[in-house]
Amino acid sequence: MNNLTSKLFALALFTSSALFTITANAQKYPERPVKITVGFPPGTGPDILARVVGVKLSELTKQPVVIDNKPGAGAQIATQLVSKSPADGYNILLAEAGSISIAPAAFSKLQYDPTKELTGIAELAWADFMLVVPVNSPYKTLADMVNANKSGNSVLNFGTFGAGTPGHFGAVEFGSQAQVKVEPIHFRSTGDAVTALVSGDVAGAWVSTAVASAQVKGGKMRALATTGKARSALLPDVPTTAEAGMPKLNFSAWLGVLAPSGVPASVLDVLNKSLVQAVNSPEVKQKLIEVGFAVTGTTRADTEKMLKTEAVRWGGIVASSGFKGD
């Protein structure tokens, strides 16, 4: 009996010591650089968001914040990497709807499970999309594109930044609602898709306002409509899809930060507080608004609620499209 008591006492002592160590480490967090992995190349909307917020996050945490771009497969590569990373709060993901809300419904052989392997830290912003066409396109308005392709066997090739991305299903939804034939052309990188669009290899694409505004202002593309509820301040002459005659075509996509499951709650709380403070600081918020983001910044609980709601919403869109990625 004494031997059993001794063993139980030793186990309790070990458990208490381990919990104390974890708590102490969490209270010191962060003690070294934090890495934010982004699934898209530099200059894209998610990358801009990560870098602008990252600078402020570094100021607040007094630690360097490293942006690590791992583009490819509609951000699935980056998502997989972070989902398998140590759950210590030093490897986090700039997540977006494509690889988190859409991919599980679109691909049966994903190498990660976002509901089990990732946890929400903070929703940061939402992005609207613009339908853009080559600058020499014959389509000057959304109605032009629809009317020119509503009859006959013509097919509109729409470029996407990858299968399973919001732009992919935006193209599918557009075709369904406009009753025109649309063929999504999936490119391996954002740069390839933009190049194809500028050169006229595809008829159009749905791209984030952050990407579209720069290309349109640079005279490389023409914007026909935006999915926003109101016109973008960046391109005020571009009508909303509702104004252009398609009120049901009003999709947008969330962006936020996720971490591997198992990160201590106290560390997640530090990250949430710092990220929300960063994204809502006047200078950061203004910069993000200027490139087309609607800034939010939510609690961990609200972020998790959003993730569940968006999984259902995008899952329905994927199911109705009949798309199967594998």
C-alpha positions as CSV (number, residue, x, y, z in Angstrom):
1,M,0.0,0.0,0.0
2,N,2.8,2.4,0.9
3,N,4.4,1.6,-2.5
4,L,1.2,2.4,-4.3
5,T,0.9,5.7,-2.4
6,S,4.5,6.6,-3.3
7,K,3.8,5.9,-7.0
8,L,0.6,8.0,-6.9
9,F,2.4,10.8,-5.1
10,A,5.3,10.7,-7.7
11,L,2.8,10.8,-10.6
12,A,0.9,13.8,-9.1
13,L,4.2,15.6,-8.5
14,F,5.3,15.0,-12.1
15,T,1.9,16.1,-13.5
16,S,2.0,19.3,-11.4
17,S,5.5,20.0,-12.5
18,A,4.6,19.5,-16.1
19,L,1.6,21.7,-15.9
20,F,3.6,24.4,-14.1
21,T,6.2,24.3,-16.9
22,I,3.6,24.6,-19.6
23,T,1.9,27.5,-17.8
24,A,5.2,29.3,-17.1
25,N,6.2,28.9,-20.8
26,A,2.9,30.2,-22.0
27,Q,3.1,33.2,-19.7
28,K,6.4,34.1,-21.3
29,Y,5.1,33.7,-24.8
30,P,6.5,34.8,-27.2
31,E,10.2,34.4,-26.5
32,R,11.4,34.0,-30.1
33,P,10.3,34.9,-33.7
34,V,6.8,33.9,-34.7
35,K,6.3,32.5,-38.3
36,I,3.2,33.2,-40.3
37,T,2.9,30.9,-43.3
38,V,1.0,32.2,-46.3
39,G,-0.2,30.0,-49.1
40,F,0.1,32.6,-51.8
41,P,3.0,34.5,-53.4
42,P,4.2,37.9,-52.4
43,G,2.0,40.8,-53.6
44,T,-1.3,38.8,-53.4
45,G,-4.1,39.8,-51.0
46,P,-3.3,37.2,-48.3
47,D,0.4,38.1,-48.4
48,I,-0.4,41.9,-48.1
49,L,-2.6,41.2,-45.2
50,A,0.0,39.1,-43.4
51,R,2.8,41.5,-43.9
52,V,0.9,44.6,-42.9
53,V,-0.5,42.9,-39.8
54,G,2.8,41.2,-39.1
55,V,4.7,44.5,-38.7
56,K,2.3,45.7,-36.1
57,L,2.2,42.2,-34.4
58,S,6.0,42.4,-34.1
59,E,5.8,45.8,-32.4
60,L,3.2,44.5,-29.9
61,T,4.9,41.2,-29.0
62,K,8.4,42.6,-29.1
63,Q,9.5,39.7,-31.2
64,P,10.2,39.4,-35.0
65,V,7.4,38.1,-37.2
66,V,8.5,36.2,-40.2
67,I,6.3,35.8,-43.3
68,D,6.9,32.5,-45.0
69,N,5.3,32.2,-48.5
70,K,4.5,28.6,-49.4
71,P,2.3,29.0,-52.5
72,G,0.7,26.2,-54.4
73,A,-2.4,24.0,-54.6
74,G,-4.8,26.8,-53.6
75,A,-2.9,27.3,-50.3
76,Q,-3.3,23.6,-49.4
77,I,0.5,23.1,-49.2
78,A,0.8,25.9,-46.6
79,T,-2.2,24.6,-44.7
80,Q,-0.8,21.1,-44.5
81,L,2.6,22.4,-43.3
82,V,1.1,24.4,-40.4
83,S,-1.3,21.6,-39.5
84,K,1.6,19.3,-38.9
85,S,3.8,21.9,-37.1
86,P,4.6,21.9,-33.4
87,A,1.7,23.2,-31.3
88,D,3.7,25.9,-29.6
89,G,2.3,29.1,-31.1
90,Y,5.4,29.9,-33.1
91,N,4.0,28.4,-36.4
92,I,0.7,30.0,-37.4
93,L,-1.2,30.2,-40.7
94,L,-2.6,33.1,-42.6
95,A,-5.7,31.1,-43.5
96,E,-8.4,31.8,-46.1
97,A,-11.7,30.3,-47.2
98,G,-10.2,28.2,-50.0
99,S,-8.0,25.7,-48.1
100,I,-10.1,25.7,-45.0
101,S,-13.8,26.1,-45.8
102,I,-13.9,24.9,-49.4
103,A,-11.2,22.2,-49.8
104,P,-12.7,19.7,-47.3
105,A,-15.8,19.5,-49.4
106,A,-14.1,19.6,-52.8
107,F,-11.2,17.1,-52.2
108,S,-11.6,13.7,-50.7
109,K,-7.9,13.1,-50.2
110,L,-6.7,16.1,-48.4
111,Q,-3.5,15.7,-46.4
112,Y,-5.0,17.6,-43.4
113,D,-8.2,17.9,-41.5
114,P,-8.8,21.6,-40.5
115,T,-11.5,20.7,-38.0
116,K,-9.2,18.3,-36.1
117,E,-5.7,19.7,-36.8
118,L,-6.2,23.4,-36.7
119,T,-7.8,25.9,-34.4
120,G,-9.0,29.4,-35.0
121,I,-7.2,32.3,-33.4
122,A,-8.7,35.4,-35.0
123,E,-10.7,36.4,-38.1
124,L,-8.9,39.4,-39.5
125,A,-10.8,40.6,-42.6
126,W,-13.1,39.8,-45.5
127,A,-12.3,40.2,-49.2
128,D,-14.7,40.9,-52.1
129,F,-14.0,39.8,-55.6
130,M,-14.0,41.6,-59.0
131,L,-14.8,40.1,-62.3
132,V,-11.9,41.3,-64.5
133,V,-11.2,40.8,-68.2
134,P,-8.3,41.6,-70.5
135,V,-8.0,45.3,-71.3
136,N,-8.7,44.6,-75.0
137,S,-11.7,42.4,-74.2
138,P,-14.9,43.1,-76.3
139,Y,-16.9,43.0,-73.0
140,K,-17.3,46.4,-71.5
141,T,-20.0,45.4,-69.0
142,L,-21.2,42.3,-67.2
143,A,-24.3,42.3,-69.5
144,D,-22.0,42.4,-72.5
145,M,-20.4,39.2,-71.4
146,V,-23.6,37.4,-70.5
147,N,-25.5,38.5,-73.7
148,A,-22.7,37.5,-76.0
149,N,-22.5,34.0,-74.6
150,K,-26.1,33.2,-73.7
151,S,-26.9,31.4,-76.9
152,G,-24.9,29.0,-79.1
153,N,-22.1,26.8,-78.1
154,S,-19.6,29.4,-77.0
155,V,-17.6,28.7,-73.8
156,L,-16.1,31.3,-71.5
157,N,-12.7,30.3,-70.1
158,F,-12.3,31.7,-66.6
159,G,-8.8,31.7,-65.1
160,T,-8.5,30.7,-61.4
161,F,-5.7,30.7,-58.8
162,G,-6.2,27.0,-58.3
163,A,-9.0,24.4,-58.0
164,G,-11.0,24.8,-54.9
165,T,-10.4,28.6,-54.5
166,P,-13.2,31.1,-54.1
167,G,-12.5,32.4,-57.7
168,H,-13.0,28.9,-59.0
169,F,-16.5,28.6,-57.5
170,G,-17.2,32.2,-58.3
171,A,-16.8,31.2,-62.0
172,V,-19.1,28.2,-61.5
173,E,-21.7,30.3,-59.8
174,F,-21.5,33.0,-62.4
175,G,-22.1,30.5,-65.2
176,S,-25.0,28.9,-63.4
177,Q,-26.8,32.2,-62.6
178,A,-26.1,33.8,-66.0
179,Q,-26.9,30.6,-67.8
180,V,-23.8,30.6,-69.9
181,K,-21.1,27.9,-70.3
182,V,-18.1,28.6,-68.2
183,E,-14.9,26.5,-68.1
184,P,-12.6,27.1,-65.1
185,I,-8.9,27.0,-66.1
186,H,-6.8,26.3,-63.0
187,F,-3.3,27.8,-62.9
188,R,-0.6,26.5,-60.6
189,S,0.3,30.0,-59.4
190,T,-1.3,33.4,-59.0
191,G,1.3,34.9,-61.3
192,D,0.5,32.5,-64.1
193,A,-3.2,33.2,-63.8
194,V,-2.6,37.0,-64.0
195,T,-0.3,36.6,-66.9
196,A,-2.9,34.5,-68.8
197,L,-5.5,37.1,-68.1
198,V,-3.4,40.1,-69.2
199,S,-2.4,38.3,-72.4
200,G,-6.0,37.4,-73.3
201,D,-5.5,33.6,-72.9
202,V,-8.6,33.5,-70.7
203,A,-11.8,35.5,-71.0
204,G,-12.0,36.6,-67.4
205,A,-11.5,35.8,-63.8
206,W,-12.7,36.6,-60.3
207,V,-9.9,38.0,-58.3
208,S,-9.7,39.8,-55.0
209,T,-10.1,43.6,-54.9
210,A,-6.5,43.9,-53.6
211,V,-5.1,42.2,-56.8
212,A,-7.7,43.7,-59.2
213,S,-7.4,47.3,-58.3
214,A,-3.6,47.4,-59.0
215,Q,-4.0,45.7,-62.3
216,V,-7.0,47.8,-63.4
217,K,-5.3,51.1,-62.4
218,G,-2.2,49.9,-64.2
219,G,-4.2,49.6,-67.4
220,K,-3.6,45.8,-67.7
221,M,-7.2,44.7,-67.0
222,R,-10.7,46.0,-67.1
223,A,-13.2,45.4,-64.2
224,L,-16.8,44.6,-65.0
225,A,-18.3,44.2,-61.5
226,T,-17.6,43.6,-57.8
227,T,-19.2,41.2,-55.5
228,G,-19.3,43.7,-52.6
229,K,-22.5,45.0,-51.2
230,A,-21.3,48.5,-52.1
231,R,-18.9,49.8,-54.7
232,S,-15.2,49.7,-53.8
233,A,-13.6,53.0,-52.9
234,L,-10.6,51.8,-54.9
235,L,-12.6,51.5,-58.1
236,P,-15.8,53.6,-57.6
237,D,-16.8,53.4,-61.3
238,V,-17.1,49.6,-61.1
239,P,-20.7,48.5,-60.4
240,T,-21.7,45.8,-57.9
241,T,-23.0,42.6,-59.3
242,A,-26.5,43.6,-58.0
243,E,-26.3,46.9,-59.9
244,A,-25.1,44.9,-63.0
245,G,-28.2,42.7,-62.9
246,M,-27.0,39.7,-60.8
247,P,-28.1,40.4,-57.2
248,K,-27.5,36.8,-56.0
249,L,-23.9,36.7,-57.1
250,N,-22.4,38.4,-54.0
251,F,-19.8,36.0,-52.6
252,S,-16.9,37.1,-50.5
253,A,-14.2,35.3,-48.5
254,W,-12.8,35.5,-45.0
255,L,-9.1,35.7,-44.0
256,G,-7.8,35.0,-40.5
257,V,-5.1,33.2,-38.5
258,L,-5.2,29.6,-37.4
259,A,-2.8,27.5,-35.3
260,P,-2.1,23.8,-35.0
261,S,-4.5,22.1,-32.5
262,G,-3.0,21.7,-29.1
263,V,-1.5,25.2,-28.6
264,P,-2.1,26.2,-25.0
265,A,-5.2,28.4,-24.5
266,S,-3.1,31.1,-22.8
267,V,-0.9,31.3,-25.9
268,L,-3.9,31.5,-28.2
269,D,-5.3,34.3,-26.0
270,V,-2.1,36.3,-26.3
271,L,-2.1,35.8,-30.1
272,N,-5.8,36.8,-30.4
273,K,-5.4,39.9,-28.3
274,S,-2.3,41.0,-30.2
275,L,-3.7,40.2,-33.7
276,V,-7.0,42.0,-33.0
277,Q,-5.2,45.0,-31.6
278,A,-2.9,45.0,-34.7
279,V,-5.5,44.7,-37.3
280,N,-7.7,47.4,-35.7
281,S,-4.8,49.9,-35.1
282,P,-5.6,53.0,-37.2
283,E,-2.5,52.8,-39.4
284,V,-3.0,49.1,-40.2
285,K,-6.7,49.3,-40.7
286,Q,-6.3,52.2,-43.1
287,K,-3.7,50.4,-45.2
288,L,-5.9,47.3,-45.4
289,I,-9.0,49.3,-46.4
290,E,-6.9,51.0,-49.1
291,V,-6.2,47.7,-50.7
292,G,-9.7,46.5,-50.6
293,F,-10.2,44.6,-47.3
294,A,-13.1,44.9,-44.9
295,V,-11.4,44.7,-41.5
296,T,-13.0,42.7,-38.7
297,G,-10.8,41.3,-35.8
298,T,-12.8,38.9,-33.7
299,T,-12.6,36.8,-30.6
300,R,-11.5,33.2,-30.7
301,A,-15.0,32.0,-30.0
302,D,-16.5,34.1,-32.8
303,T,-13.7,32.9,-35.1
304,E,-14.6,29.3,-34.4
305,K,-18.2,30.0,-35.0
306,M,-17.4,31.6,-38.3
307,L,-15.3,28.6,-39.4
308,K,-18.2,26.3,-38.8
309,T,-20.7,28.5,-40.6
310,E,-18.4,29.0,-43.6
311,A,-17.8,25.3,-43.9
312,V,-21.5,24.7,-44.3
313,R,-22.0,27.6,-46.7
314,W,-19.1,26.7,-49.0
315,G,-19.9,23.0,-48.7
316,G,-23.3,23.7,-50.2
317,I,-21.8,25.6,-53.0
318,V,-19.3,22.8,-53.8
319,A,-22.1,20.2,-53.6
320,S,-24.3,22.1,-56.0
321,S,-21.5,22.5,-58.5
322,G,-20.8,18.8,-58.6
323,F,-17.1,19.4,-58.5
324,K,-14.8,16.6,-57.3
325,G,-11.1,17.4,-57.0
326,D,-10.0,13.7,-56.8
